[in-house]
Amino acid sequence: MNAAWLLVGSAGLISAGLYLAAIVWSLGALLLAILTPLPLFLVGLSMGARAAGIAGAMAALIVIAASSTLGGVMYIGAYALPVFLVCRSAMLSRSTIDASGGKTVQWYPPGMLSIWLTLVPVAVLVLTFFYTMANGDSLEALMTRLLEPFILHYRAAYGAAITGTDAATPGQLEVIEKLIIQVAPAMIAIGSMATVLLNGVLAQGVLSRFSHNMRPSPRMAEIELPHWLIVCFAASFLLGITIGDSLGYLALALAGTFAFPLFLSGLGVAHAAADRSKVPFGLLFVIYALLSISRWGTPAAVILGLIDHFAGLKARLRGGASTT
């Protein structure tokens, strides 16, 4: 018991330290801060969601004591709560008896795990929208104020001619600035979800390597999304592009958030296709390389996820092959 508490306490302390490293505002510190959820996942996926919750609560108290209450609340919303929800769901399973009388354990499906990643960002967006509206403000105006330092830096960098380039015109700067403000809420949400996801995958990989994982690693090629998520994504996207004002701004942000599981599902199609290839890791390397350098890679993966939902591409590609 003492050893378990020591591990949980250490995870909370390390996670808080990684989170507070961002205050230094150096490249190395920011890279370390990306690993903030990793200690929570290490205890959560090896000892259960309760351990992750306790470690996250301890870390939040440390952050509050070392910085501010707002910093602690942001830590809980960005890391502690999402990690706890994912770990709690990941540990769910049920036993079934097959035709031969053997017992089979069915773990919580990876598609639903990806949806749990979206719940906190969606809740934060909706609550912030209503909070700003109740105070006679708007979500777009709030994001504009928060992004003002970045916009000023952007104007200074691109508003003047750089060697070998032409200066951006005031009209071009205004269009780009509006686009940045328009996509900012969704990009912040996606960045938060991606950080939590990557740390969860890393933690599960480390634990599996040393046989300390409580559940088998979820497989990308088995991601299947519920129909209601597709409806939420489509409704948010259509509202966002057809109406204006604050509600349309919120709808586009929600559409970007709901698109994240679709993006993962689209990557699942690539994994299923790689399983049928003679060089699966080579094919995946090429796919992820193209995804990282092409601006059309992410939208293509989302569209592929949508197609897969109705056409069942992953199920057809799996065809009895082992999945990755």
PEBELDA-V581378 format. One record per pair of residues at least 6 apart in sequence whose C-alpha atoms are under 7 Angstrom apart, sorted by sequence separation. I is the first residue (numbers start at 0). J is the second residue. D is the distance in Angstrom with one decimal. If there is no record, write none. Layout:
# PEBELDA-V581378
i = {I	I}
j = {J	J}
d = {D	D}
This chain:
# PEBELDA-V581378
i = {96	97	131	160	206	273	290	307	21	43	63	95	96	131	159	289	290	20	21	42	43	62	63	94	95	158	239	20	42	62	94	95	128	157	158	203	238	239	273	94	128	157	158	273	20	21	40	60	93	94	127	239	20	39	59	92	93	238	239	92	93	203	270	17	18	92	236	17	39	59	91	92	235	236	39	59	91	235	17	18	17	89	235	236	88	235	14	14	232	89	14	55	88	13	232	150	232	52	85	10	11	10	85	52	84	51	266	7	48	81	262	265	265	143	48	81	142	262	265	47	48	262	265	261	264	223	36	40	44	222	262	271	7	11	15	39	43	76	258	261	10	11	14	15	261	268	272	222	268	271	275	8	11	12	15	221	271	274	7	11	15	220	274	219	220	274	274	220	219	220	271	270	185	189	120	184	185	188	185	189	185	116	220	220	220	218	219	218	139	138	109	137	109	139	109	110	109	110	111	77	110	78	90	121	117	117	114	113	36	40	44	33	37	41	36	37	40	34	37	45	45	44	45	44}
j = {102	103	137	166	212	279	296	313	28	50	70	102	103	138	166	296	297	28	29	50	51	70	71	102	103	166	247	29	51	71	103	104	137	166	167	212	247	248	282	104	138	167	168	283	31	32	51	71	104	105	138	250	32	51	71	104	105	250	251	105	106	216	283	31	32	106	250	32	54	74	106	107	250	251	55	75	107	251	34	35	35	107	253	254	107	254	35	36	254	112	38	79	112	38	257	176	258	79	112	38	39	39	115	83	115	83	300	42	83	116	297	300	301	180	86	119	180	300	303	86	87	301	304	301	304	264	78	82	86	264	304	313	50	54	58	82	86	119	301	304	54	55	58	59	305	312	316	267	313	316	320	54	57	58	61	267	317	320	54	58	62	267	321	267	268	322	323	270	270	271	322	323	252	256	188	252	253	256	255	259	256	192	313	322	323	322	323	323	245	245	217	245	218	248	221	222	222	223	224	191	224	195	214	253	256	257	260	260	195	199	203	194	198	202	198	199	202	198	202	211	212	212	213	213}
d = {4.7	7.0	5.1	4.0	5.0	4.4	4.6	6.7	5.5	5.6	6.3	5.6	6.2	6.1	5.0	6.9	6.6	5.2	5.1	6.1	4.4	6.5	4.8	6.3	5.2	5.6	4.2	6.9	5.8	5.3	5.5	6.4	6.7	6.3	5.3	6.6	6.0	6.3	6.1	4.5	5.4	6.0	7.0	6.5	7.0	5.7	6.6	6.8	5.7	6.1	6.9	4.8	5.9	5.1	4.9	6.6	5.3	6.0	4.6	5.5	6.6	6.7	7.0	5.9	5.0	4.3	6.5	4.7	6.4	6.4	6.1	5.7	4.7	5.8	6.6	6.4	5.5	6.2	6.8	5.5	5.2	5.8	6.2	5.1	6.6	5.0	4.9	6.5	5.1	6.8	5.9	4.8	6.7	6.8	5.4	6.8	6.6	6.9	6.3	4.8	6.9	6.0	6.2	5.5	6.8	5.8	6.2	6.5	5.6	6.3	6.9	4.6	5.8	6.2	5.0	6.6	6.6	5.1	4.9	6.9	4.8	4.3	3.9	5.1	4.9	6.9	5.8	6.6	6.2	5.7	6.1	5.8	6.2	4.3	4.8	6.9	5.8	6.9	6.5	4.9	6.0	5.8	6.4	7.0	6.5	6.7	6.0	6.3	5.2	5.7	6.9	6.0	5.5	5.8	6.4	6.9	5.7	6.5	5.3	4.5	6.0	4.3	6.6	4.6	6.2	6.0	7.0	5.4	6.5	4.9	6.4	6.2	4.5	6.2	5.6	5.6	6.9	6.3	5.1	6.8	5.8	5.9	6.4	5.9	6.2	6.6	6.2	5.4	6.7	6.7	5.6	6.3	6.8	6.8	6.8	4.3	5.4	4.9	6.8	6.4	5.3	6.9	6.8	6.4	6.4	6.8	6.2	5.6	6.3	5.9	6.9	6.6	5.1	5.3	6.2	6.7	5.9	6.6	6.2	5.7	5.0	6.0	5.4	6.2}
